[in-house]
């Protein structure tokens, strides 16, 4: 293994799940929950489907950046329509890796790009504020459960 590859694979600490939400239908309000089952199709009660976009995650550290770009004091994570907010672990460094989230195992597949709805719910500039801060999509490798406070860690 090269030194660069070794450095890329490192992580300083596990992340922590700080928020969980499910989207029961395409335009329905997101429901904030304390825990959820993660099935092959994504979180139970969510409109997701099996595949590379079954679960969506965003870093808590990106919320202040989005907030700042919008000129606000804070934003509700539910407006972003992602399933899980994680603090303390750089999600961008996990692309293609298997990651334990609660008792489930996910594989990070692709960035979760913003959609045009972000302009409507966040206001003028909402789409642009989300670019490069919209989080990640993941496929389910092993179903399980996720709860607030659970660790998020790469599987080495």
C-alpha positions as a Markdown table, in Angstrom:
| # | Residue | x | y | z |
|---|---|---|---|---|
| 1 | Unk | 0.0 | 0.0 | 0.0 |
| 2 | Unk | 1.4 | 3.4 | -0.9 |
| 3 | Unk | 1.9 | 6.1 | 1.7 |
| 4 | Unk | -0.8 | 8.3 | -0.1 |
| 5 | Unk | -3.3 | 5.4 | -0.2 |
| 6 | Unk | -2.6 | 4.8 | 3.5 |
| 7 | Unk | -3.2 | 8.5 | 4.4 |
| 8 | Unk | -6.4 | 8.5 | 2.3 |
| 9 | Unk | -7.8 | 5.5 | 4.2 |
| 10 | Unk | -7.2 | 7.0 | 7.7 |
| 11 | Unk | -9.9 | 8.6 | 9.8 |
| 12 | Unk | -9.3 | 10.4 | 13.2 |
| 13 | Unk | -12.5 | 9.5 | 15.0 |
| 14 | Unk | -15.9 | 7.9 | 14.4 |
| 15 | Unk | -18.7 | 10.2 | 13.4 |
| 16 | Unk | -22.0 | 10.5 | 15.3 |
| 17 | Unk | -25.6 | 10.5 | 14.0 |
| 18 | Unk | -27.1 | 13.8 | 15.1 |
| 19 | Unk | -30.4 | 13.8 | 13.1 |
| 20 | Unk | -32.6 | 11.3 | 11.3 |
| 21 | Unk | -35.5 | 12.0 | 8.9 |
| 22 | Unk | -37.7 | 10.0 | 6.6 |
| 23 | Unk | -39.6 | 11.2 | 3.5 |
| 24 | Unk | -42.8 | 9.3 | 3.3 |
| 25 | Unk | -43.6 | 10.6 | -0.2 |
| 26 | Unk | -42.0 | 12.7 | -2.9 |
| 27 | Unk | -43.3 | 16.1 | -1.8 |
| 28 | Unk | -44.4 | 15.2 | 1.8 |
| 29 | Unk | -42.9 | 16.9 | 4.8 |
| 30 | Unk | -40.0 | 15.0 | 6.3 |
| 31 | Unk | -40.6 | 13.2 | 9.6 |
| 32 | Unk | -37.9 | 13.5 | 12.2 |
| 33 | Unk | -37.3 | 10.3 | 14.1 |
| 34 | Unk | -35.0 | 9.1 | 16.9 |
| 35 | Unk | -34.3 | 5.8 | 15.2 |
| 36 | Unk | -35.1 | 3.8 | 12.1 |
| 37 | Unk | -34.6 | 0.4 | 10.5 |
| 38 | Unk | -32.3 | 0.5 | 7.5 |
| 39 | Unk | -33.7 | -2.0 | 4.9 |
| 40 | Unk | -32.3 | -2.8 | 1.5 |
| 41 | Unk | -34.7 | -0.1 | 0.2 |
| 42 | Unk | -33.4 | 2.6 | 2.7 |
| 43 | Unk | -34.9 | 3.8 | 6.0 |
| 44 | Unk | -38.2 | 2.3 | 7.0 |
| 45 | Unk | -41.0 | 4.7 | 6.2 |
| 46 | Unk | -38.9 | 6.5 | 3.6 |
| 47 | Unk | -39.7 | 6.7 | -0.1 |
| 48 | Unk | -36.3 | 5.5 | -1.0 |
| 49 | Unk | -35.6 | 2.4 | -3.0 |
| 50 | Unk | -32.9 | -0.2 | -3.2 |
| 51 | Unk | -29.7 | 0.7 | -5.0 |
| 52 | Unk | -27.0 | 3.3 | -5.0 |
| 53 | Unk | -29.3 | 6.1 | -3.6 |
| 54 | Unk | -31.1 | 4.1 | -0.9 |
| 55 | Unk | -29.9 | 6.3 | 2.0 |
| 56 | Unk | -28.7 | 9.9 | 1.9 |
| 57 | Unk | -26.3 | 11.5 | 4.4 |
| 58 | Unk | -25.0 | 14.9 | 5.0 |
| 59 | Unk | -22.3 | 16.3 | 7.3 |
| 60 | Unk | -23.4 | 18.5 | 10.2 |
| 61 | Unk | -20.3 | 20.6 | 9.5 |
| 62 | Unk | -21.8 | 21.6 | 6.1 |
| 63 | Unk | -24.9 | 23.0 | 7.6 |
| 64 | Unk | -23.2 | 26.2 | 8.9 |
| 65 | Unk | -21.7 | 26.7 | 5.4 |
| 66 | Unk | -25.1 | 26.4 | 3.7 |
| 67 | Unk | -26.6 | 28.7 | 6.4 |
| 68 | Unk | -23.9 | 31.3 | 5.8 |
| 69 | Unk | -24.3 | 31.2 | 2.0 |
| 70 | Unk | -28.0 | 32.0 | 2.5 |
| 71 | Unk | -27.3 | 34.8 | 5.0 |
| 72 | Unk | -29.3 | 33.0 | 7.8 |
| 73 | Unk | -28.6 | 32.2 | 11.4 |
| 74 | Unk | -29.6 | 28.6 | 11.0 |
| 75 | Unk | -31.5 | 26.1 | 8.8 |
| 76 | Unk | -33.6 | 23.1 | 9.7 |
| 77 | Unk | -31.8 | 19.9 | 8.5 |
| 78 | Unk | -35.2 | 18.6 | 7.3 |
| 79 | Unk | -35.2 | 21.2 | 4.5 |
| 80 | Unk | -32.3 | 19.5 | 2.9 |
| 81 | Unk | -34.3 | 16.2 | 2.6 |
| 82 | Unk | -31.4 | 14.0 | 3.5 |
| 83 | Unk | -32.0 | 10.9 | 5.8 |
| 84 | Unk | -29.1 | 11.2 | 8.2 |
| 85 | Unk | -26.9 | 14.0 | 9.5 |
| 86 | Unk | -23.4 | 12.9 | 10.7 |
| 87 | Unk | -21.0 | 15.0 | 12.8 |
| 88 | Unk | -17.3 | 14.5 | 13.3 |
| 89 | Unk | -16.3 | 12.4 | 10.2 |
| 90 | Unk | -15.5 | 13.6 | 6.7 |
| 91 | Unk | -18.0 | 11.8 | 4.5 |
| 92 | Unk | -16.3 | 12.9 | 1.3 |
| 93 | Unk | -13.4 | 10.6 | 2.3 |
| 94 | Unk | -15.7 | 7.6 | 2.3 |
| 95 | Unk | -16.7 | 7.3 | -1.3 |
| 96 | Unk | -16.7 | 3.6 | -2.4 |
| 97 | Unk | -16.1 | 2.4 | 1.2 |
| 98 | Unk | -18.2 | 0.4 | 3.5 |
| 99 | Unk | -19.3 | 2.2 | 6.6 |
| 100 | Unk | -21.0 | 1.0 | 9.7 |
| 101 | Unk | -23.9 | 3.3 | 10.6 |
| 102 | Unk | -25.5 | 2.0 | 13.8 |
| 103 | Unk | -25.8 | -1.8 | 13.1 |
| 104 | Unk | -26.2 | -1.4 | 9.4 |
| 105 | Unk | -23.5 | -1.3 | 6.8 |
| 106 | Unk | -23.7 | 1.2 | 3.9 |
| 107 | Unk | -21.4 | 1.8 | 0.9 |
| 108 | Unk | -21.0 | 5.4 | -0.1 |
| 109 | Unk | -21.7 | 5.6 | -3.9 |
| 110 | Unk | -22.1 | 9.2 | -5.2 |
| 111 | Unk | -22.6 | 12.8 | -4.1 |
| 112 | Unk | -26.2 | 13.8 | -3.3 |
| 113 | Unk | -26.5 | 16.8 | -5.6 |
| 114 | Unk | -29.1 | 19.4 | -4.8 |
| 115 | Unk | -32.4 | 19.4 | -6.8 |
| 116 | Unk | -34.4 | 22.4 | -7.9 |
| 117 | Unk | -36.6 | 22.1 | -4.8 |
| 118 | Unk | -33.7 | 23.6 | -2.8 |
| 119 | Unk | -34.3 | 26.9 | -4.5 |
| 120 | Unk | -37.9 | 26.8 | -3.4 |
| 121 | Unk | -37.4 | 25.7 | 0.2 |
| 122 | Unk | -34.2 | 27.6 | 1.0 |
| 123 | Unk | -35.0 | 30.6 | -1.1 |
| 124 | Unk | -33.0 | 32.5 | -3.7 |
| 125 | Unk | -29.6 | 31.0 | -4.0 |
| 126 | Unk | -30.6 | 27.8 | -2.2 |
| 127 | Unk | -29.5 | 25.5 | -5.1 |
| 128 | Unk | -26.1 | 27.2 | -5.3 |
| 129 | Unk | -25.6 | 27.1 | -1.5 |
| 130 | Unk | -26.1 | 23.3 | -1.5 |
| 131 | Unk | -23.5 | 22.7 | -4.3 |
| 132 | Unk | -20.6 | 20.6 | -2.9 |
| 133 | Unk | -22.4 | 20.5 | 0.5 |
| 134 | Unk | -25.4 | 18.3 | -0.3 |
| 135 | Unk | -24.0 | 15.1 | 1.2 |
| 136 | Unk | -23.7 | 11.6 | -0.1 |
| 137 | Unk | -25.8 | 8.7 | -1.3 |
| 138 | Unk | -25.3 | 5.2 | -0.2 |
| 139 | Unk | -26.4 | 1.7 | -0.9 |
| 140 | Unk | -27.3 | -0.8 | 1.8 |
| 141 | Unk | -24.8 | -3.6 | 2.2 |
| 142 | Unk | -26.2 | -5.0 | 5.4 |
| 143 | Unk | -29.6 | -3.9 | 6.9 |
| 144 | Unk | -29.7 | -2.9 | 10.5 |
| 145 | Unk | -30.9 | 0.0 | 12.7 |
| 146 | Unk | -29.7 | 3.5 | 13.2 |
| 147 | Unk | -30.4 | 5.8 | 16.2 |
| 148 | Unk | -29.4 | 9.2 | 17.4 |
| 149 | Unk | -26.0 | 9.1 | 18.9 |
| 150 | Unk | -24.9 | 6.0 | 17.0 |
| 151 | Unk | -21.3 | 5.9 | 15.7 |
| 152 | Unk | -20.5 | 6.1 | 12.0 |
| 153 | Unk | -17.2 | 4.5 | 11.1 |
| 154 | Unk | -15.5 | 3.1 | 8.1 |
| 155 | Unk | -14.9 | -0.6 | 8.0 |
| 156 | Unk | -11.2 | -1.3 | 7.7 |
